[in-house]
Structures are given as C-alpha cells and as structure tokens.
C-alpha cells in the first residue's frame, strides 16, 4: 500500500472511534417535545382536569294517591251501612236472584252492608202465579234460602197490586168475560194463602197491598188509573167505601201468617199533598175497624231537590200517629232512591261533577239524619233502597228512554260515592268530593 494511503486510513479509523465514544448532547427542543407528548401532559394535571359532568337526577314519578273514600263497596275499610244504624232501624236493598251468587263482589257488598232484602220483581204475582193452578216458586225459594243463609230479614213484595198481576185473575164468568166478585176474591185468597204459608216464619214483612191510592188524591185508584179490584169487588160491608178488597187482603194475610208484619205500601206520600191525606184517612178508617195493618210503607222515589226533608218528615209523623189505633204501627221507607233529575227534566245525562256529588251526598245525609230522628221517636223501623248500585237502577231509561241516572249510594263500578259517606259520616263529604275532583 502507498504510505500516504495508509496514513489516511489510520486517521479515518481514529475519527470514527472518537465519534462513538462522545455522549450525545440532549436537544432542548426534543426534550420539550417529548415532555409535551407524555401521557400526563395529554391527560392534564389533576388541577387542570375538567370537572366531571354530573347527569341530572330524574324527577320521581308521583303515583296517584290510593283512594280513601271512593273504595269498592265490599272493601273492609268502608263502614257497614246496617251496622251504622244498628239498634235504630234496619237497612235493606232490593236485589234479584241472578245477582246473589256467592264469591262475587255483589254478594260481598250486600252481605256487608244490608240486613234486609226484598226482590225487585221476582215475588210479584204475575211471575209466581202465571196461570190458574200454576205456581212458580223457583226464584222466591232461592231468595228465601239466601236470606236464611246470611241471617237477614226478608220482605215479600208484593201480594196485591194492580200492576204486574196476572191478567187471568181479572177474567172469568162475569159480564163481558170479566171475573165476578167471588172469582176475584177466591183468587186473592188462594194466592195469599199459598204464598204466605209457604214462607210462614221465613219472610218477616209483606207489602200486602201496593199502590192502591189515586195519584189525584181522590181516594182509591180506580179503572181510569189501571186498577180493577175496587170495581169488581165493590162495597162488601155496605159502609159506603170501596176499601173492602184491601181489608180482605189484610185479613187473609193475617190468617196465613199471624206473626208477619203487614204493610200497606204506596208512592208520593212523602210529598205531603192530597194523596197523603187520602191514604191516611183510609188507613185510619180500616184500623178503627180492626183491620190488621201493622205499618205504612213510603216508597220514596224522590229527586235531588224535591220534596223538602221537612215535608217528608211531617209525612212520616202523620202516618206514625196511626199507632193510636195499633200500638205496633210503624212507618217503613221501602224503595228509596234519589234521582239526580227533576221529574219534568227530559235530559238524558248529567255529568257527575264534584258539585253534583256533593249535592247528592248532602241530600242523603239530610235524609238519614231525619230517619235517625224518627227512629229515635219510635216511628220508623226500616229503610230500604231500591237497588244497590247505579248500574242496576230502574231509573235508567225511566221515565226518559236512554236516560242514565245515578240515584244510589254506589256508582256504576260499585264504588262508594260521596253519597255513601253522607249516610254513614257526613263530615267526610268534602274529602270524598275532593277525591272525586282528583280522580277526574
């Protein structure tokens, strides 16, 4: 190798070794860049980290308050109607045998609230005695068995009535195919004896004669108002009046069951007008003759605004004064309901606003306060509503077709209305009506 070339090679090798042994000087820019890219810098220091975003709390959904007053009729929290007046008067309702199925809400309702029952239709003569020699006791037997099972007092409704009596009673061998006096009296005797002896000691109270008096206050209902009894039977004893068929019915009933309470029943007596006067004078005359009438039944199909409670109370006291002739004579309210419509109101529906609920509740409260007073005086021993709940009231469709009424203490779903509280504790009416407002 050429000497010059050899020296150059040695010099290059020396420089290379020197470069490898000198430490690399740190570049401040590289260090800053590396620091800036560190995980701590990317995330930020604790002091610089943003506050965590809190999710807003959801507002709790407020559940509607559980009803305290508008409860199902069978609810244990409700006071019992009959127990609320125990020792003063019995509290009853009209029912039908198709409703009396055990283990149903209706059955639980009626056995909780009532200690008197009457059939709405099934013990009327046209159903029991549809043809001569034919008696159908299927429904009455079921009704009586139910009453005995639950230990209730039973009312028989009704024995003699111009409506819902079988047509064949009034047909016979008389003029123009009409029944003679003897034929009609015989049919009355057969019917009353057959029915009452079957239930002797089981049905405690009977509406022996129903709706016998004229709406015009002119005495008995005659043929122009649909009744044939007085026209056919006439004046048997020659005293100048036509009450004889009523007298005969009571004598026959007393003979069939001497221990039964025998009632003469009619409507619109609570109005205190001429019909009441006519009814009173006729019953008084029969009692003076010794006819075994034990009480007067006031049906009391009334309205929310008529009659006044004062007028109604005077009617009870007038009839109760007949105890002068029979010390055991009592007044009974036999078919109570309170229509929310006036009689001449032709409208078909009214909204049951809290205000209307309060009016109905106050009306019932005033009535039952008055019944309490009369019972305490010894004048009244029974109050029966005509039905249990609005969904099965005869006042739907009557007297206006298509009408929906609300005349009873339990609504169409069989819940207690403010009217129920008006009867058992009138101080609860405002709270019950407030609950109606909330529910709407």
Rosetta blueprint (number, residue, H / E / L):
1 X L
2 X L
3 X H
4 X H
5 X H
6 X H
7 X H
8 X H
9 X H
10 X H
11 X H
12 X H
13 X H
14 X H
15 X H
16 X H
17 X H
18 X H
19 X H
20 X H
21 X H
22 X L
23 X L
24 X L
25 X L
26 X L
27 X L
28 X H
29 X H
30 X H
31 X H
32 X H
33 X H
34 X H
35 X H
36 X H
37 X L
38 X L
39 X H
40 X H
41 X H
42 X H
43 X H
44 X L
45 X L
46 X L
47 X L
48 X L
49 X L
50 X L
51 X L
52 X L
53 X L
54 X L
55 X L
56 X L
57 X L
58 X L
59 X L
60 X L
61 X L
62 X L
63 X L
64 X L
65 X L
66 X L
67 X L
68 X L
69 X L
70 X L
71 X L
72 X E
73 X L
74 X L
75 X L
76 X L
77 X L
78 X L
79 X L
80 X L
81 X H
82 X H
83 X H
84 X H
85 X L
86 X L
87 X L
88 X L
89 X L
90 X E
91 X E
92 X E
93 X E
94 X E
95 X E
96 X L
97 X H
98 X H
99 X H
100 X L
101 X L
102 X L
103 X L
104 X L
105 X H
106 X H
107 X H
108 X H
109 X H
110 X H
111 X H
112 X H
113 X H
114 X L
115 X L
116 X E
117 X E
118 X E
119 X E
120 X L
121 X L
122 X L
123 X L
124 X L
125 X H
126 X H
127 X H
128 X H
129 X L
130 X L
131 X E
132 X L
133 X L
134 X E
135 X L
136 X L
137 X L
138 X H
139 X H
140 X H
141 X H
142 X H
143 X H
144 X H
145 X H
146 X H
147 X H
148 X H
149 X H
150 X H
151 X L
152 X L
153 X E
154 X E
155 X E
156 X E
157 X E
158 X E
159 X E
160 X E
161 X E
162 X L
163 X L
164 X L
165 X L
166 X L
167 X H
168 X H
169 X H
170 X H
171 X E
172 X L
173 X L
174 X L
175 X H
176 X H
177 X H
178 X E
179 X L
180 X L
181 X H
182 X H
183 X H
184 X H
185 X H
186 X H
187 X H
188 X H
189 X H
190 X H
191 X H
192 X H
193 X H
194 X H
195 X H
196 X H
197 X H
198 X H
199 X L
200 X L
201 X L
202 X L
203 X L
204 X L
205 X E
206 X E
207 X E
208 X E
209 X E
210 X E
211 X L
212 X L
213 X E
214 X L
215 X L
216 X L
217 X L
218 X L
219 X L
220 X E
221 X L
222 X L
223 X H
224 X H
225 X H
226 X L
227 X L
228 X L
229 X H
230 X H
231 X H
232 X H
233 X H
234 X L
235 X L
236 X L
237 X L
238 X L
239 X L
240 X L
241 X L
242 X L
243 X L
244 X H
245 X H
246 X H
247 X H
248 X H
249 X H
250 X H
251 X H
252 X H
253 X H
254 X H
255 X H
256 X H
257 X L
258 X L
259 X L
260 X L
261 X E
262 X E
263 X E
264 X E
265 X E
266 X E
267 X L
268 X L
269 X H
270 X H
271 X H
272 X L
273 X L
274 X H
275 X H
276 X H
277 X H
278 X H
279 X H
280 X H
281 X H
282 X H
283 X H
284 X H
285 X H
286 X H
287 X H
288 X H
289 X L
290 X L
291 X L
292 X L
293 X L
294 X L
295 X E
296 X E
297 X E
298 X E
299 X L
300 X L
301 X E
302 X E
303 X E
304 X L
305 X L
306 X E
307 X L
308 X L
309 X H
310 X H
311 X H
312 X H
313 X H
314 X H
315 X H
316 X H
317 X H
318 X H
319 X H
320 X H
321 X H
322 X H
323 X H
324 X H
325 X L
326 X L
327 X L
328 X L
329 X L
330 X E
331 X E
332 X E
333 X E
334 X E
335 X E
336 X E
337 X E
338 X E
339 X E
340 X L
341 X L
342 X L
343 X L
344 X L
345 X L
346 X L
347 X L
348 X L
349 X L
350 X L
351 X L
352 X L
353 X L
354 X H
355 X H
356 X H
357 X H
358 X H
359 X H
360 X H
361 X H
362 X H
363 X H
364 X H
365 X H
366 X H
367 X H
368 X H
369 X H
370 X H
371 X H
372 X H
373 X H
374 X H
375 X H
376 X H
377 X L
378 X L
379 X L
380 X E
381 X E
382 X E
383 X E
384 X E
385 X E
386 X L
387 X L
388 X L
389 X E
390 X H
391 X H
392 X H
393 X L
394 X L
395 X L
396 X L
397 X L
398 X L
399 X L
400 X L
401 X L
402 X L
403 X L
404 X L
405 X L
406 X L
407 X L
408 X L
409 X L
410 X E
411 X L
412 X L
413 X L
414 X L
415 X E
416 X E
417 X L
418 X H
419 X H
420 X H
421 X H
422 X H
423 X H
424 X H
425 X L
426 X H
427 X H
428 X H
429 X H
430 X H
431 X H
432 X H
433 X H
434 X H
435 X H
436 X H
437 X H
438 X H
439 X H
440 X L
